[in-house]
Amino acid sequence: EHCAVILEALQNPQSNTIVSCFVIVVERYLTLFKVIVGITPTEYTAVLAFTSEEREFEVRAKFAYFEDTQELQIMSPLPVHEQPAAHISKAINKYTDALPYNKLLIDVTTHLNHRIQNKDTTNIPDLHLAVTIQPPEDDIGESELSSDYNFMVRKLSSTCDGHRDINLALIMSFKERTRWQQPKETSVTAQTLCMSPTLEHEEFIPARIKKSLKFGPVIIHSHVWIDISEVRYSVFRRGADGHFDFNSKSPDTFAEGTLYPMVQMSDVKHMLRDGANTLKGYIVSLMEGMNLEVSAIQLVCESNPVFKPIWGAAVNQISSAIYLTAYCRYLDWHHHKYSKHK
């Protein structure tokens, strides 16, 4: 029963529907997480085995287990999941702030890890742009680390089909050269690290490594903790027929580019810029529908905000997030030393 509760929490970290065991919801430094008590090491190991082996099971939260108190904390995703969305969010906010419309009448908000739900599906995209005047105009984005790309597309397709007000969808994917695995318990790496005190971040990832290898590999005691081979952005636009076609590569509805190993983002930039201009047009239509003053509407029409993500800064920020993710993997393993065997 506890395993089912944990799996439910990992898939729906923002849900308040868990009632079958003792769950405490805590907000600390603006970060919401849950503490589930009474979880035995055997139950925790079984959950880890299931989530590692079931590729279709989607974990939407970071979690930490404390064996001495038998507590499981359900927290936000790893840094590498947050940073790409945060960078796009910053560019969107800069664009909308430059539009001279009445912010009290029309609110444009970028949500990070905000739940989107209808009667059939629930999704928590990394980025969700919403206009609060009805009907809302939405864009969504999702990032994934060595997950199945087709699975990500199926998830986005389900969400977009259930929300006809979504106009743009973005996938930010990180490809690892090899799927990450924990050090084997019998390996020299595991034995050496387990016997050693927990490494500080500066010890685990020296500055000289970050300067020379922006995206890894991070190799500590002959074990690869992360090694990114590609960072790719894929943008999908709702077609003229009112549907998303995630299989189409038509330049009218699809653009993609890479931040690594080469910065090739011109097509993505143009698609996102067109989406930003569509947002401006939508705000104008809302103002017209609200019968606001012609002069106020004209002011927005004549404004010329620029949607301009700084990709060089994105490379540096995502690089830092990737190294922090490697360190988080190490901490989770070192503190818990969990086994994937049932």
N, C-alpha and C positions, 0 to 999 in steps of 0.2 A: 504493500500500500504506500509506504514512504517513497519507494522508487517511482511510482506513478506520480506522486506529488512533485518530486524533484524534476522529472521530465516535463511536467506541465509548466513548472516555473521557468525552466530553461527555454522553453518555446514561447512563453508569454510572460516575460519578466515584469511587465507593467500591469498585469491582470490582478484584480483583487478578488478573484472567484475561488481561491484555494481555501477550503474550510476543513479539510479532513485531518490536518495536524496543526501544530502550533506554529504560526508564521508571524513574525514581527516585521513590520515595514518601517524602515528607518530612513531619515534624510540627513545626510552629513555632508557639509560643504557643497550643498546643492546637488549631491549625487544620491539618487534613490536606489536603495538595495534592500533585499529581504534576507532575514536570518531564519532559517528553518532548523529547529532544534530537535534533538532525539534521533539523529541519523547515525546509524552504526557504521563502522569502517566497511563491513561486508556490503551494506546497502550502497555506500558511496562507490566502492569498487565495481559493483554490478552496473551502476549508472554509467560510469566511465567506460566500461567495456561496451555497453550498448551504444553510447554516442560515438565511440571510435569506430565501431564496426558497421553501423547503419548509416550509409552515405545519404540516404533520403531524409534522415532526421536532422532538422535544422536547429542548431543551438543559437539562440539570439541573445545570450548573456554570458558574461564572464562569471566564474564561480570559484569559491575558495572553501576548503574543508578544514575544520579544526578538530582533530581527532580527540584532543584532551577534553574538549567541551561538547563534542559530537554536534557541532553547529555547522551549517552550510550557508554561506553568504552568496546570494545571487546579485550580480552587479552588472554594470554597463559593459559593452564590448571592449576589445583590446584597442590600444591607441591607433594601430594601423587601420582600424575600421572607421575611426572618427576623423582623421586628418584630411582625407580627400574631400569629404563632405563639408568640413569646416572651411576649407579653402574656397570652394564654390559658393558657400553661403556668404562668405565675406564679400565676394565680387557682386553677388545679387544685392546684398544690403547697400553696398556703395552705389549701385545703379539706381535702386529705388529711392534712396535718400536724395539723389540728385533730381528726381522728378518733383516738380512744385505742386503736387496735389495736396488736398486737405487730409492729413493723416488721421484726423479724428473721425472722418466719415468713411474712409476706405483704408482698411488695414491689410498690409502685405507682410506675412510672417514666414520665416524659414524655420521649420521645425527639424531638430536633429533627433533621430530615434523616437519618432512620434508615431503612435499606433494608428493605422488606417484599417477600418473594419466595415464590412457589410454583413449580410445575413449568412454568407457562405465562407468568407475568407477573412483572415487577419494577417496583416503584414506590418512590420516595423521598419520602414526604409531608413537609411542613414540620413537622408535629406528629403524634406517634404516642403515645397513652397505652396502656400495657400493664401488666397484672397478671401477675406471673411464675408464680403458682400455676396449674397446668393444670386445666381449659382456660383460656387467658388471655382476659380481657375487654378489648377494644380499642376505641379511638376513633381516627379519623384526620382530619387536616385538610390542606388544600392551599391555597396562595395563588398567584395568577397576575396578571401585569401585561400587559394588552392581548393576552392569548392568546385563543384561541377557546373560549368557554364550553362549547360542546357537546363539544369535544375533552376538556376537563377532566372533564366528566361521564362521558364514555366511559372515561376512564382510571380514575376512581374506581369506576365500575360494574364494570370488569374486576377491580380489586383486591378489592372487597367480595364479588363472586361467588366469588373464589378463597379468601376467608378468612371463613368463616361466624361467626367469633368477633368480628367487627367489628360494633358496635351503633350507632355514631353516626359520620357523616361531615360534614365542614365544608369549604366552599369560601370563601376570602377573596379577592375579586376587586377589582382596580384598573383602572378604565376610563380610558383616555387620550382626550382630545378628538380628537386625530389620532394615527395611528400614528407613532412616533418614527422619524426618519431622520437619517443623518449629514449634515453640511453638504456640499453639492456641491463637488467639488474646484475648480471654476472660480468659485465664489461669492466675494463680498467677505468674507463671514464666515470661510470656510476660509483664504483668503489672509492675512487679518489675524491670526487666531489661530495659524496655523502659523508666522508670522514672529515671534510674541511668545513670551516665556518662559512656561513652564507656570504657570497661575494657582494660587495657594493657595486653599483652601476658602473662607476669609473674603473673598477678592477675588471669587471666582466667585459666591458666594451671600452678599451682605452681610446683616447681622442685620436691617436695616430691611425687607428683602424677606420674610424668614421671619416677622417679626412681623405684617406686613400681609396676606400671602398664604400661608396654612398649607399649601396643596396645589398651589402654583404659580399661574400658569406661571413657569418659570425661563427667561428670555429673555436671552441674552448675544449681543451683536453681531447683533441681529435674528433670531437662530436660537432656536427653542423646543427646550430640552433635556428638559423634562418638563412636562406639564400634565394633572393628574388632575381628571376631572370627577365621579368617583364611587368610593367605597369601600364595597363591599357584602359582607355575610356571608350565606351560605346554609347552613342546617343540615338534614341528612337523617337520619331515624331508620329503623332496620330495622322493617318492618311486622310485623303479627301473623302473616302467612303465612310469615315467615322470610326475606323478600326486601326489597331496597331498590327503591323505585320513584322514580327520579330525574325522572320526568315528572309526578308527582303534586304537586299544591299543597294536599293535605289538611292541615289544621292538626294532625292526629294524627301525621303523619310528616314535616312540613316547616315550617320557619320561616325568615324572612329579614328583614334590616334593613340600614340604612346608617349608617355613621359620618360620611359626607360625601356630599352637601352638608348634610344634616341628620342629627343624631344620633337615630335611631329604632331602638332595639335591644331594646325590651321583649320582643318575641316570641322573638328569639334568646336573650335572657337566660333566659327561662322554659324553653326547650328544653334549653339547656345545664345549667340548674339541675336539671331532671328527670334529665338524664344523670348528673349528679353524685350525685343521690340513688340512682339505679340502681347506681352504683359502690359506694355505701355498703352497699346491700342485698346486693350480690355479695360484698363483704368479709365481711359477717355470715354468709352461706351457706358461705363457705370456712372460717371459724372453726368453724361447727357441724360441717362435714364432717371437720375435724381433731380433733373431740372436745375442744376447749379448754374451760377452766373456764366454767361458766355465768355466773359473775360478770363475767368478762372480756367475754363476748359481750353481756351486758346493758349493760355500760358503753358499748360502741359503739352499741348500739341506742338508748340514751337520749341520746347525744351529739347536738348540734344545730349542726354546722358550717354556715357560710354560703358559698355559691358566689356571689361578688359581684365580677365584673370592673369595674374603674373605667374607664368608657368615656372620660371626659374625659382621663385620663392616656394612654389608648390613642391618642386623637387627636393629642396632642402628640408621643408617641413615634413614631407612624407618619409624622407630618409631617416629623420630623427624618430618618427613614429615606428618605423620598421625595426630600428635598433632597440627601441623601448619594448616592442613586442617580443623580440628575442629574449630580452631580460625577463619579461613577464613569464615566458615559457620556462625559463630556468628557475625562477622563484617558485612557480607552481609545482614543478617537478621536485625541487630540492626540499621544499617544505612538506610536501605530501608523500612523495615517494610511492605514488599509487601504482597498482598493477592493472593491466588491461585484461587479465584473465578472470573469467567468471568464477 
